[in-house]
Amino acid sequence: MMTCPKHEQKLTDGLHRIRLKATPARLRLLDIFEHAKQPLSAGEAAAALGASGVNSSTVYRNLESLVGSGLLKKVSLRSRQAHYELSDSFSDRCHHHHLICLSCGRVAEVTDCSVTPPGRASLVAAGFQNITDHSLEFFGFCRRCSKKAR
């Protein structure tokens, strides 16, 4: 099980910073997300690990601990299974949202974030004190699927 040498120190440091042991499985799992072009399901992450000897329960357990620690985040893509990607604070990529094709499932990142958080009065009325993060997904049809439908 090999981790990309370019990212290994960053991944190791990230795990140590949150007081998690830098096991080969965690390092390889984070490396898979470092190279992923879009959010991955647990099954896709496990498949990317290949025949590395890491069983599926270990993959799920590690995904949940990495989400809980803030290195990964869950992304809702309107499917039955959770998808994951590196958190904005841990990733080299900038904060982004997703465009999801309702036909083929293609996911594209959108870096234009013009979302304005709710005002103080709205927060108080809803019983909140502050907003710490947000997630936004847009659903529609990609160019290829739109052309097929015509």
N, C-alpha and C positions, 0 to 999 in steps of 0.2 A: 504494500500500500504506500504509494508515493505522494507526497505533497509537493506542489510546485515550489522550487527553491526561491523563486522571486517573492512569494507571499508567506513562506513558512515562518519567518521571524515575526511578521505583523500578526499572524494568526496565533502564534504561541504567546506573544505579549498580550494580546486581547484576552485570551483565556486566563492567563496568570493575573491580569488586572482585576478580573471578576472572581478570582480565587477558585477557578476550575482547573483541574489537572489537564495538561495538554496531551491527551491520549492520542495514539495514532488514528483512531476512529474519528474523534472530534476534529483533529487537524484536517484529515482527508475530507470530512463532511463540509467543514467551512471552506476548504479549497474548492470543492465542487460548486458551492454557492458563489464564491469569488469569481469563477469563470462562467457562471450561468448567464445566459442572455435574457432570461425571463424567470419569474418565480417558478419553483419546482414543487411538485407534490412529494410526499414522503416516499411514495413508490418510485418516482423518478429519481429521487436522491439515492435511494437504496440500489436502483438499477445502475446508477452512475458509479456506485462503489464497486459494482461487479462482484467477482468471486474473491472478495478480500477477507472473507471469513467473519464479516460483521452481520449478525442476524437482524431480522426486521424489528424485533422488540428493542434492540440496542439503538437502531436508527431512530425509532419513534421516541424513545426515552431521551436520547441526545438532542433531538429537535426541540422537544419541550423544554429541556434545561437551557438550551441556547436561546430560545424565545424568552424564557423567564429571566435570563441574565441580560437580555437586551442586545445580544449579538445578532440574532435573527429576529425577523418579524413575520407574523402571519398576514397573508394577503387574501382577501375575499374575492374570488373570481367567479362567484355564483355557481360553483360546482359543489358536488357533495363532499369533496375532499379538500382539506386545507392545503394551501400553497405557502411556500416560505421563500424569503429572500434576505440578504444581509440588511441589517438595519441601517438607516441613513447615517447614524453616528459612527458606524463601523466600516461602512463601504467607502470606496474611493469615488463612487458615483454620487452625483448631487441628488437632493430630494426630488422625488418624482411621483407621478401617478401612472395609472395604466389605462390603455384602450384595449378592450377585449372584443373580438369578433364573436358574435352570437352564432355564426354558422360553423366556422372552422376552429374556433378557439384560439386563434393567433393572439398574442399579447404583445403590445408595443408600449414603450415608456414615453411619457409626456413630461417634460421638465418645466413647462410653464405652469407655475402654481400661483394663480391669482385668487385663491380662496381667502376670504376675510373671516377671521374668527368672529363668533357671536359677540355682541357688545356685553358690557358688564351687567346691564339690567336683564338681558336674556339669560345670562348664566345664573344670576341670583334667582330669577323666577323658576328656573329649572332645578335649582338646588345644587349648583356647581360653584366652585371657587375659581378655578382656572382651567385652561386647556393646555395640555402638554404635548399633544401630537394629533395628527389627523391622517386619514387615509381616504383616497377618492379614486373610484374606478368608473370609467365610462364604457358603456356597452353599445355596440352598433355592429356595422358590417364593414369589413376591410374592402379595399378596392377590388381584389380578385373575386370575392364572394358577391359583391354588388354587381360585377360584370356578368357573372354566371346567372344571376337572377333575372337579367334582362332578356 
